[in-house]
């Protein structure tokens, strides 16, 4: 037989219970506040990359094809075009070897109605002339001449390009040479990657036979990992500077003329898609800035050293 013992239950201490609940609530509140502050700090410090990733989720990626570019540069183009400020000081010479981004004539069939680097709204706003002004501001007393040569034929005819056509450019003996090439190279075709590398190295070395110019090559404005790797090899092989342009449209689509919201030109007159994927005024300004960073650090540093 089991005998149940009567137990006396002690009353609940409500005062202690309230204190314990209050302490637990305060600890929980402080912990949550610390967590929120920590998340906020991380979010603020990473805000630019978070915004960029968020924008990229909804942004339609621009894919560049050779078909879009075939309409460009199909017009008789002079070996070079030249611009000088005709000042009385010592001559300083700039040479840009590029493609349609550097210089394109009027071609009404495609809806391109003015001479400039495509797709700047005026010649004064293309990267070549913006860069010229930056250099001129650093050398206000110098007689500065700039030659621009469209080498799209080199990009499209690597095996058969006639290097005699560059004699006038080599004999110009520039102080700065910018090689803005690669956009029109059909890299997906067999043997073209190796051929591009070899011909590009040979082209650059041709200019090393006279003088000691500051030489810069750029990666294509139209992003291409394979082309970037080739141009890296070319820069290392020839011991010249390399300036990356391919990151510009990847970080901000307004570097493309077609995506520039406040573009001052008339996009409705364009008859081919290829124009819009070129840099507009924003893209041109950013290209000039990227190039000038290297020129400013390398060329004008040595100029200052000479005066000291």
DRENMI-916372 format. One record per residue (C-alpha): residue number from 1; chain; x, y, z. Coordinates in nm, 3 decimals. Layout:
% residues N
kolvo,vexfi,x,y,z
NUM,A,X,Y,Z
...
//
This chain:
% residues 308
kolvo,vexfi,x,y,z
1,A,0.000,0.000,0.000
2,A,0.143,0.339,-0.110
3,A,0.100,0.626,0.126
4,A,0.088,0.965,-0.045
5,A,0.259,1.232,0.153
6,A,0.100,1.571,0.160
7,A,0.342,1.835,0.033
8,A,0.336,2.196,0.109
9,A,0.390,2.402,-0.209
10,A,0.571,2.728,-0.159
11,A,0.411,3.030,-0.324
12,A,0.579,3.167,-0.642
13,A,0.804,3.467,-0.584
14,A,0.654,3.703,-0.840
15,A,0.904,3.979,-0.764
16,A,1.204,3.761,-0.858
17,A,1.019,3.631,-1.161
18,A,0.959,3.985,-1.285
19,A,1.325,4.071,-1.230
20,A,1.439,3.764,-1.424
21,A,1.201,3.837,-1.711
22,A,1.314,4.200,-1.719
23,A,1.681,4.098,-1.725
24,A,1.617,3.846,-2.004
25,A,1.429,4.111,-2.204
26,A,1.711,4.367,-2.165
27,A,1.977,4.111,-2.265
28,A,1.773,4.010,-2.568
29,A,1.715,4.375,-2.666
30,A,2.085,4.466,-2.633
31,A,2.189,4.155,-2.830
32,A,1.946,4.239,-3.110
33,A,2.061,4.601,-3.120
34,A,2.425,4.492,-3.145
35,A,2.332,4.252,-3.425
36,A,2.138,4.523,-3.613
37,A,2.424,4.773,-3.576
38,A,2.675,4.512,-3.696
39,A,2.463,4.422,-4.000
40,A,2.412,4.792,-4.072
41,A,2.785,4.861,-4.055
42,A,2.867,4.571,-4.288
43,A,2.591,4.681,-4.527
44,A,2.716,5.041,-4.528
45,A,3.080,4.946,-4.584
46,A,2.981,4.714,-4.869
47,A,2.704,4.940,-5.005
48,A,2.862,5.005,-5.344
49,A,2.922,4.639,-5.427
50,A,2.574,4.549,-5.296
51,A,2.412,4.820,-5.514
52,A,2.616,4.705,-5.813
53,A,2.512,4.341,-5.767
54,A,2.149,4.443,-5.718
55,A,2.157,4.649,-6.039
56,A,2.321,4.363,-6.226
57,A,2.037,4.129,-6.132
58,A,1.794,4.341,-6.331
59,A,2.033,4.471,-6.597
60,A,2.028,4.303,-6.933
61,A,2.386,4.221,-7.025
62,A,2.512,4.377,-7.349
63,A,2.659,4.110,-7.574
64,A,2.890,4.238,-7.849
65,A,2.910,4.039,-8.172
66,A,3.132,4.080,-8.477
67,A,2.820,4.123,-8.690
68,A,2.739,4.444,-8.500
69,A,3.084,4.583,-8.583
70,A,3.104,4.489,-8.951
71,A,2.923,4.807,-9.052
72,A,3.195,5.022,-8.897
73,A,3.514,5.142,-9.069
74,A,3.395,5.039,-9.417
75,A,3.482,5.371,-9.574
76,A,3.797,5.521,-9.721
77,A,3.994,5.655,-9.425
78,A,4.317,5.858,-9.450
79,A,4.639,5.712,-9.311
80,A,4.604,5.965,-9.032
81,A,4.430,6.285,-8.930
82,A,4.633,6.554,-8.750
83,A,4.562,6.835,-8.509
84,A,4.814,7.089,-8.371
85,A,4.776,7.389,-8.140
86,A,5.052,7.574,-8.332
87,A,5.209,7.731,-8.024
88,A,5.566,7.858,-8.041
89,A,5.708,7.624,-7.778
90,A,5.898,7.298,-7.824
91,A,5.701,7.038,-8.020
92,A,5.538,6.747,-7.835
93,A,5.383,6.470,-8.046
94,A,5.102,6.225,-7.966
95,A,5.007,5.927,-8.184
96,A,4.689,5.725,-8.140
97,A,4.659,5.399,-8.332
98,A,4.303,5.288,-8.285
99,A,3.980,5.204,-8.461
100,A,3.630,5.355,-8.478
101,A,3.650,5.452,-8.110
102,A,3.938,5.684,-8.201
103,A,3.822,5.815,-8.539
104,A,3.533,5.751,-8.776
105,A,3.429,5.943,-9.086
106,A,3.071,6.033,-9.180
107,A,2.878,5.732,-9.315
108,A,2.518,5.824,-9.389
109,A,2.428,5.462,-9.476
110,A,2.464,5.362,-9.111
111,A,2.338,5.689,-8.963
112,A,2.672,5.829,-8.847
113,A,2.662,6.197,-8.939
114,A,2.976,6.360,-8.798
115,A,3.350,6.299,-8.772
116,A,3.471,6.191,-8.429
117,A,3.556,5.886,-8.228
118,A,3.237,5.678,-8.225
119,A,2.998,5.744,-8.051
120,A,3.092,6.082,-7.902
121,A,2.841,6.356,-7.981
122,A,3.120,6.580,-8.118
123,A,3.489,6.554,-8.199
124,A,3.574,6.765,-7.894
125,A,3.411,6.503,-7.671
126,A,3.583,6.191,-7.804
127,A,3.854,6.039,-7.586
128,A,4.142,6.141,-7.814
129,A,4.061,6.512,-7.802
130,A,3.973,6.504,-7.431
131,A,4.310,6.342,-7.364
132,A,4.479,6.603,-7.585
133,A,4.330,6.882,-7.369
134,A,4.448,6.715,-7.048
135,A,4.802,6.691,-7.182
136,A,4.788,7.048,-7.313
137,A,4.682,7.171,-6.968
138,A,4.996,7.010,-6.828
139,A,5.212,7.162,-7.103
140,A,5.054,7.503,-7.173
141,A,5.356,7.641,-7.361
142,A,5.433,7.340,-7.582
143,A,5.344,7.303,-7.951
144,A,5.142,6.984,-7.925
145,A,5.050,6.781,-8.234
146,A,4.829,6.472,-8.232
147,A,4.791,6.221,-8.511
148,A,4.509,5.965,-8.508
149,A,4.517,5.662,-8.735
150,A,4.231,5.414,-8.778
151,A,4.383,5.063,-8.782
152,A,4.063,4.862,-8.820
153,A,4.218,4.708,-9.133
154,A,4.498,4.573,-8.918
155,A,4.247,4.412,-8.680
156,A,4.046,4.254,-8.963
157,A,4.334,4.154,-9.193
158,A,4.607,4.033,-8.959
159,A,4.789,3.806,-9.206
160,A,4.782,4.048,-9.500
161,A,4.825,4.387,-9.334
162,A,5.080,4.598,-9.524
163,A,5.318,4.744,-9.266
164,A,5.454,4.993,-9.522
165,A,5.142,5.199,-9.461
166,A,5.273,5.289,-9.115
167,A,5.600,5.443,-9.236
168,A,5.461,5.796,-9.203
169,A,5.352,5.717,-8.847
170,A,5.688,5.571,-8.745
171,A,5.870,5.868,-8.901
172,A,5.648,6.104,-8.701
173,A,5.857,5.995,-8.398
174,A,5.589,6.063,-8.136
175,A,5.653,6.120,-7.766
176,A,5.342,5.920,-7.671
177,A,5.188,5.628,-7.861
178,A,4.852,5.481,-7.762
179,A,4.752,5.149,-7.918
180,A,4.373,5.120,-7.884
181,A,4.316,4.793,-8.070
182,A,4.137,4.460,-8.041
183,A,3.766,4.540,-8.066
184,A,3.740,4.424,-8.431
185,A,3.954,4.111,-8.399
186,A,3.749,3.796,-8.472
187,A,3.901,3.609,-8.182
188,A,3.672,3.306,-8.218
189,A,3.820,3.214,-8.555
190,A,4.087,2.945,-8.574
191,A,4.449,3.061,-8.537
192,A,4.342,3.424,-8.486
193,A,4.437,3.447,-8.114
194,A,4.799,3.348,-8.176
195,A,4.817,3.554,-8.495
196,A,4.678,3.861,-8.318
197,A,4.939,3.829,-8.044
198,A,5.227,3.789,-8.290
199,A,5.120,4.070,-8.526
200,A,5.047,4.308,-8.239
201,A,5.393,4.252,-8.090
202,A,5.550,4.309,-8.431
203,A,5.350,4.630,-8.480
204,A,5.459,4.773,-8.146
205,A,5.822,4.678,-8.198
206,A,5.818,4.859,-8.531
207,A,5.773,5.187,-8.342
208,A,6.059,5.111,-8.105
209,A,6.317,5.144,-8.380
210,A,6.299,5.524,-8.369
211,A,6.305,5.726,-8.048
212,A,6.194,5.624,-7.702
213,A,5.823,5.707,-7.679
214,A,5.592,5.639,-7.387
215,A,5.381,5.350,-7.520
216,A,5.045,5.233,-7.391
217,A,4.813,4.959,-7.513
218,A,4.452,4.929,-7.400
219,A,4.229,4.631,-7.346
220,A,3.916,4.635,-7.566
221,A,3.628,4.856,-7.455
222,A,3.402,4.565,-7.550
223,A,3.476,4.316,-7.270
224,A,3.655,3.998,-7.379
225,A,3.848,3.782,-7.135
226,A,4.042,3.608,-7.413
227,A,4.145,3.935,-7.579
228,A,4.245,4.082,-7.243
229,A,4.475,3.787,-7.178
230,A,4.638,3.825,-7.520
231,A,4.693,4.198,-7.472
232,A,4.843,4.134,-7.128
233,A,5.095,3.902,-7.297
234,A,5.165,4.166,-7.564
235,A,5.227,4.437,-7.301
236,A,5.460,4.212,-7.103
237,A,5.646,4.096,-7.414
238,A,5.702,4.451,-7.545
239,A,5.755,4.608,-7.201
240,A,5.491,4.880,-7.245
241,A,5.209,5.006,-7.026
242,A,4.859,4.857,-7.038
243,A,4.539,5.044,-6.950
244,A,4.220,4.845,-6.894
245,A,3.904,4.980,-7.060
246,A,3.692,4.665,-7.047
247,A,3.584,4.726,-6.687
248,A,3.408,5.052,-6.776
249,A,3.090,4.910,-6.939
250,A,3.090,4.621,-6.692
251,A,3.072,4.857,-6.393
252,A,2.837,5.111,-6.552
253,A,2.628,5.050,-6.863
254,A,2.601,5.426,-6.931
255,A,2.953,5.401,-7.074
256,A,2.771,5.260,-7.379
257,A,2.617,5.538,-7.590
258,A,2.290,5.343,-7.620
259,A,2.250,5.342,-7.240
260,A,2.359,5.703,-7.176
261,A,2.049,5.869,-7.030
262,A,2.141,6.231,-7.110
263,A,2.309,6.163,-7.446
264,A,2.322,6.493,-7.638
265,A,2.308,6.336,-7.984
266,A,2.010,6.197,-8.176
267,A,2.002,5.820,-8.129
268,A,1.703,5.789,-8.361
269,A,1.922,5.848,-8.670
270,A,2.135,5.541,-8.601
271,A,2.061,5.270,-8.857
272,A,2.277,4.992,-8.707
273,A,2.311,4.853,-8.354
274,A,2.689,4.880,-8.370
275,A,2.691,5.256,-8.309
276,A,2.515,5.236,-7.973
277,A,2.760,4.987,-7.825
278,A,3.042,5.237,-7.872
279,A,3.126,5.475,-7.587
280,A,2.914,5.790,-7.571
281,A,3.028,6.112,-7.405
282,A,3.038,5.947,-7.062
283,A,3.237,5.649,-7.191
284,A,3.477,5.873,-7.383
285,A,3.540,6.087,-7.076
286,A,3.614,5.778,-6.869
287,A,3.849,5.636,-7.134
288,A,4.044,5.964,-7.142
289,A,4.063,5.964,-6.761
290,A,4.196,5.607,-6.751
291,A,4.466,5.684,-7.006
292,A,4.567,6.011,-6.844
293,A,4.625,5.846,-6.506
294,A,4.908,5.641,-6.659
295,A,5.042,5.929,-6.870
296,A,5.037,6.168,-6.575
297,A,5.219,5.925,-6.345
298,A,5.484,5.814,-6.594
299,A,5.549,6.106,-6.829
300,A,5.503,6.415,-6.614
301,A,5.683,6.263,-6.319
302,A,5.993,6.238,-6.537
303,A,5.931,6.592,-6.672
304,A,5.932,6.729,-6.316
305,A,6.247,6.532,-6.233
306,A,6.427,6.691,-6.532
307,A,6.350,7.042,-6.404
308,A,6.483,6.973,-6.054
//
